[in-house]
Amino acid sequence: MYFRILLNIIFGYVNIEVEGYFIERFINLCRQNKIFLWNLHRTKTTIMKVNLSIRDFKKIRAITKKTKCRVKIKKKKGIPFILHRYKKRKIFFALFLVIILGIITLSNFIWNIEITGNETINEDEIKSLLEQNNFKVGTCKIGLETASLIQTIRLERDDIAWVGIELQGTNAVVKIVEADKKPEIIPEEEYCNIIATKDAMIVKINAQNGTPVVKEGDMVTRGSILIQGWLEGKYTGNRYVHANGEVQAKVWYSEKVKVPLKQIKKAFTGQTENKYSVKINNFEIFFTKRVSKFKKYDTIETNKKIKLFSNFYLPIEMRTQNLQEYEEQEVICTIDEAKNMGINEAKQKLDEKIEDKNSIQDEKIYIEETTDSVEVEVVYEVLENIGTKEKIVF
């Protein structure tokens, strides 16, 4: 049934109004003559609306005479009637064909690249690497070999463990799995020392294999040997081993912040201005003046790529710039306010460096005041394991 309706849409059909006292007989005679009717709708006792094909419409003349019914065409539908309707509008029809052909052509290109899975790697770095290998917005999908591109990225970037490229319409999804940075693993059968990774003061040393060369309270610098990879025996002499052990030490982290007492701060006026533009590939069209009426302002920019369907992007990007006006105001801080600002900023920077906050043993704050500023230094004393293995090279 649905297939017959689809064929009638392609070859054309009519919606007719049948009026008479013998509508049931009209329907039965149509069925006997294998005339396909659908979408029957009785508006009154003597009036019915129904759809039938153009070919069948020519057959019902004899049936209408037998049943004494009158037939009136209400609507003509289907592709033949659409083509006939626009036959005189050649320019419109030609433009329509151009648009269809344009969409088909555009579907063979990549118009949007989406990168997912990257946390520490900058997205621009990945896009730059893709562009160097001729994979960018505007690249033709026909004959594109993603396998060789994936292999190239893996060879050039040690911080990427896995790459996947999936083409979805005109959208390319580049999936990244970042590699974990692990220290070099030295096999147990090879000889090594344990050296310091940071400048620190030794608190505790536990040598499971090898000879400790530092003791509690010693100051060491980065690269200093903490546990030697050899043992000295009374009868065997020096014997090289694979050093093992743990060295805990105090490490100091510091941050300095200078806070001027006289500061210039932004005071937003609440006045805003929007600027709109359309970017077609690398060409941009501006709909408003590019020069702002504000003297000082912050800009918030939003870009939206145009797409026809979920994964069918076009090389068109709508860009909106929201300009927010502000005035510069001079603010005089007190000594205490400047101290608090400096301490908070320094601590925030230090907290970003230290993963385990429970390892912080002590905190010291040094403040230096001048006539126009306050300089704050915050020092954290942190307990850490500073030992790492280094292969012995003969």
C-alpha positions in Angstrom: 0.0 0.0 0.0 2.7 2.5 1.0 4.7 1.6 -2.1 1.7 2.3 -4.3 1.2 5.7 -2.6 4.9 6.5 -3.1 4.6 5.7 -6.9 1.6 7.9 -7.1 3.5 10.8 -5.5 6.2 10.3 -8.1 3.9 10.0 -11.1 1.2 12.4 -9.8 -2.2 12.1 -8.2 -5.3 14.2 -7.6 -7.5 14.9 -4.6 -11.2 14.8 -5.7 -14.5 15.6 -4.2 -17.3 13.1 -5.0 -20.9 14.3 -4.5 -24.0 12.1 -4.8 -26.5 9.8 -3.1 -24.7 6.5 -4.1 -21.2 7.1 -2.8 -20.9 3.5 -1.4 -21.7 2.1 -4.8 -19.1 4.4 -6.3 -16.5 3.0 -3.9 -17.5 -0.6 -4.6 -17.3 -0.1 -8.4 -13.9 1.4 -8.1 -12.6 -1.6 -6.2 -14.2 -3.9 -8.8 -12.3 -2.1 -11.5 -9.1 -2.2 -9.5 -9.0 1.6 -9.0 -6.8 2.3 -6.0 -8.3 4.9 -3.6 -6.7 6.1 -0.4 -7.2 8.8 2.2 -11.0 8.6 2.1 -12.7 11.3 4.1 -16.5 11.8 4.2 -17.3 15.5 4.9 -21.1 15.1 4.6 -23.6 12.3 4.0 -23.5 12.9 0.3 -19.9 14.3 -0.1 -16.6 12.4 0.1 -13.0 13.4 -0.5 -10.5 10.9 -1.8 -7.1 10.5 -3.5 -6.4 8.6 -6.7 -3.8 8.5 -9.4 -4.0 10.5 -12.7 -4.4 7.2 -14.7 -7.2 6.0 -12.5 -8.9 9.4 -12.6 -9.5 8.9 -16.4 -11.2 5.6 -15.7 -13.9 6.8 -13.3 -15.9 8.7 -15.9 -18.1 5.6 -16.6 -18.5 4.9 -12.9 -19.7 8.4 -12.1 -22.4 8.1 -14.9 -23.6 4.8 -13.4 -23.7 6.1 -9.8 -25.0 9.6 -10.9 -22.2 11.3 -8.9 -20.4 14.5 -9.6 -16.6 14.7 -9.4 -14.6 17.9 -8.8 -10.8 18.1 -8.6 -9.7 19.9 -5.4 -5.9 19.5 -5.5 -3.2 18.3 -7.9 -0.2 16.8 -6.2 3.0 15.0 -7.1 6.2 15.7 -9.0 4.7 16.2 -12.5 2.5 19.0 -11.2 5.4 20.6 -9.3 7.5 20.6 -12.4 4.6 22.0 -14.4 4.1 24.8 -11.8 7.7 26.0 -12.1 8.0 25.4 -15.8 7.8 29.2 -16.5 10.1 30.0 -13.6 13.3 28.8 -15.3 15.6 30.9 -13.2 14.2 29.7 -10.0 14.3 26.1 -11.2 17.9 26.5 -12.4 18.9 28.0 -9.0 17.2 25.1 -7.2 19.3 22.6 -9.3 22.5 24.6 -8.6 21.8 24.5 -4.9 21.2 20.7 -5.0 24.4 20.1 -7.1 26.2 22.4 -4.7 25.1 20.4 -1.6 26.2 17.2 -3.3 29.6 18.7 -4.2 30.1 20.1 -0.7 29.3 16.7 0.9 32.6 15.4 -0.6 34.7 17.8 1.5 35.5 18.2 5.2 34.1 21.5 6.6 34.5 20.9 10.3 37.2 19.2 12.4 36.3 18.2 16.0 39.1 17.0 18.4 38.2 15.0 21.5 40.1 13.3 24.3 42.9 15.8 24.6 43.4 17.2 28.2 47.0 18.5 28.4 47.7 18.7 24.7 46.7 22.0 23.1 44.0 21.6 20.4 45.8 24.1 18.1 48.9 21.8 18.2 46.8 18.9 16.9 45.2 21.0 14.2 48.6 22.4 13.1 50.0 18.8 12.8 46.9 17.8 10.8 47.3 20.8 8.5 51.0 19.9 7.9 49.8 16.5 6.6 47.1 18.1 4.3 44.2 17.3 6.6 42.3 20.5 7.2 39.0 22.3 6.6 38.3 22.1 2.8 40.1 18.8 2.3 38.4 16.4 -0.2 37.3 13.1 1.3 37.6 11.2 -1.9 40.8 9.1 -1.8 41.7 10.4 1.7 43.8 7.8 3.6 43.4 8.3 7.3 45.5 5.2 8.2 48.8 6.8 7.0 47.8 10.1 8.7 47.2 8.3 12.0 50.6 6.6 11.7 52.4 9.9 11.0 50.8 11.5 14.1 51.8 8.5 16.3 55.4 8.7 15.1 55.7 12.5 15.6 54.0 12.8 19.0 55.3 10.7 22.0 52.6 12.1 24.2 49.8 10.5 22.1 49.1 6.8 22.8 46.2 6.3 20.2 44.6 8.3 17.4 41.3 7.6 15.6 39.8 9.6 12.7 36.1 9.1 11.9 34.4 10.9 9.0 30.8 11.7 9.7 29.2 13.6 6.8 31.3 16.7 6.3 32.5 16.5 9.9 35.8 14.8 10.9 36.1 13.6 14.5 39.7 13.2 15.6 39.8 11.1 18.8 43.0 11.4 21.0 44.2 9.2 23.8 47.1 10.8 25.6 50.1 8.8 26.7 51.0 8.7 30.4 54.5 10.1 31.1 56.2 7.3 32.9 59.9 7.3 34.2 62.3 5.1 32.4 62.1 1.6 33.7 65.5 0.0 34.3 65.5 -3.8 34.2 66.5 -5.5 37.5 69.5 -7.1 35.9 71.1 -3.8 35.0 73.1 -1.6 37.4 71.8 1.8 38.6 72.1 4.5 41.2 69.3 6.4 42.9 69.7 10.1 42.4 67.8 13.3 43.6 65.1 14.8 41.5 65.1 18.1 43.4 67.1 20.3 45.7 66.2 19.2 49.2 67.2 18.3 52.7 67.3 14.6 53.6 64.8 13.5 56.3 64.9 9.7 56.0 66.8 7.2 53.8 66.0 3.5 53.5 68.4 1.6 51.2 67.1 -1.9 50.4 70.0 -2.5 48.0 73.1 -0.4 47.4 75.2 2.0 49.6 73.7 5.2 51.0 76.0 8.2 50.5 73.8 10.8 52.3 72.4 11.0 55.8 69.6 12.8 57.7 70.1 16.5 57.6 72.2 16.6 54.4 71.4 19.2 51.8 71.4 17.8 48.2 71.0 19.2 44.8 69.2 17.8 41.8 71.2 15.0 40.2 73.1 14.2 43.4 73.7 10.4 44.1 71.7 9.3 47.1 72.2 5.5 47.0 75.2 4.2 45.1 74.7 1.2 42.8 77.5 -0.8 44.3 78.5 -2.6 47.5 81.9 -2.8 49.1 82.8 -6.1 50.6 85.7 -6.9 52.9 86.7 -10.0 50.8 84.8 -9.4 47.6 85.7 -5.8 46.9 83.3 -3.5 45.0 80.4 -5.2 43.5 77.8 -3.4 41.2 74.1 -3.8 42.0 70.7 -2.5 41.0 70.1 0.1 43.7 66.7 0.1 45.5 65.4 2.2 48.3 63.3 5.2 49.3 64.6 8.7 50.2 62.3 11.2 51.9 63.3 14.9 52.0 62.1 18.4 52.7 61.5 20.3 49.5 60.8 24.1 49.5 58.5 25.8 47.0 58.2 29.6 46.9 56.1 32.2 45.1 56.7 35.9 45.1 53.9 38.4 44.3 54.2 42.2 44.1 51.0 44.1 44.8 51.0 47.9 44.0 49.1 50.1 46.5 47.7 52.2 43.6 45.8 49.9 41.2 43.9 50.5 38.0 40.7 48.4 37.9 38.0 47.9 35.3 34.5 49.2 36.1 32.0 47.9 33.5 29.4 50.5 32.5 26.7 48.0 31.4 26.9 49.3 27.8 27.3 46.6 25.2 27.7 46.5 21.4 27.2 43.5 19.1 29.1 43.0 15.9 28.1 40.3 13.4 30.0 38.7 10.5 29.9 35.6 8.2 33.0 33.7 7.5 32.8 31.6 4.3 35.9 29.4 4.4 38.7 32.0 4.6 36.7 35.0 3.4 34.8 37.1 6.0 31.9 39.5 5.4 31.1 42.1 8.1 27.6 43.4 8.6 28.5 46.2 11.0 31.3 48.7 11.4 34.5 47.0 12.6 35.6 50.0 14.6 33.8 50.2 18.0 32.2 53.3 19.5 33.7 52.4 22.9 37.2 53.6 23.8 37.9 50.7 26.2 36.1 47.3 26.1 36.4 43.6 26.6 35.4 41.3 23.7 33.5 38.0 24.0 33.4 36.1 20.7 31.2 33.2 19.8 31.4 31.2 16.6 28.7 28.9 15.2 29.2 26.7 12.2 26.2 26.2 9.9 25.0 22.7 9.3 22.1 21.3 7.4 21.9 18.0 9.3 23.6 16.6 12.5 26.9 15.9 10.7 26.5 17.9 7.5 28.5 21.1 8.1 28.8 23.9 5.5 31.9 26.1 5.0 30.0 29.0 6.6 30.5 30.3 10.1 28.4 32.9 11.9 30.5 35.1 14.2 29.2 37.3 16.9 31.4 39.7 19.0 29.9 41.1 22.2 31.8 44.3 23.2 31.4 45.3 26.9 32.5 48.8 27.7 34.4 49.6 30.9 36.1 52.6 32.5 39.4 52.5 34.3 39.2 53.5 37.9 42.1 54.2 40.2 41.8 52.3 43.5 44.1 52.8 46.5 44.6 49.7 48.6 45.6 49.7 52.3 48.7 47.8 53.4 46.6 45.0 54.9 44.5 44.6 51.7 47.6 44.4 49.6 49.1 41.8 52.0 46.0 39.6 51.8 45.8 39.9 48.0 49.5 38.9 47.6 49.2 36.0 50.1 46.1 34.6 48.3 47.6 34.9 44.9 50.9 33.3 45.9 49.1 30.4 47.7 46.9 29.8 44.7 50.0 29.5 42.4 51.7 27.1 44.9 48.6 24.9 45.2 48.7 24.4 41.5 52.2 23.0 41.8 51.6 20.6 44.6 49.4 17.5 44.0 49.2 16.1 47.5 48.2 18.9 49.9 48.7 16.6 52.9 52.4 16.5 52.2 52.8 20.2 53.2 54.7 20.3 56.5 55.1 24.0 57.1 54.3 27.4 55.7 56.2 30.7 55.9 55.2 34.1 54.8 57.7 37.0 54.2 56.4 40.5 53.6 58.4 43.6 52.4 56.7 46.9 52.4 57.7 50.0 50.3 56.0 53.4 49.8 54.1 52.3 46.7 53.8 48.4 47.0 53.9 45.3 49.1 56.0 42.3 48.1 54.8 38.9 49.5 56.7 35.6 49.4 55.0 32.4 50.5 57.2 29.3 51.1 55.8 25.8 51.5 57.9 23.1 53.1 56.8 19.8 51.5 57.8 16.2 52.4 58.5 14.2 49.2 60.2 11.1 47.9 62.9 12.6 45.8 64.7 9.4 44.6 64.7 8.2 41.0 66.8 5.5 39.3 69.7 6.3 36.9 71.5 3.7 34.9 75.2 3.3 35.5 77.1 3.8 32.3 80.6 2.3 32.1 
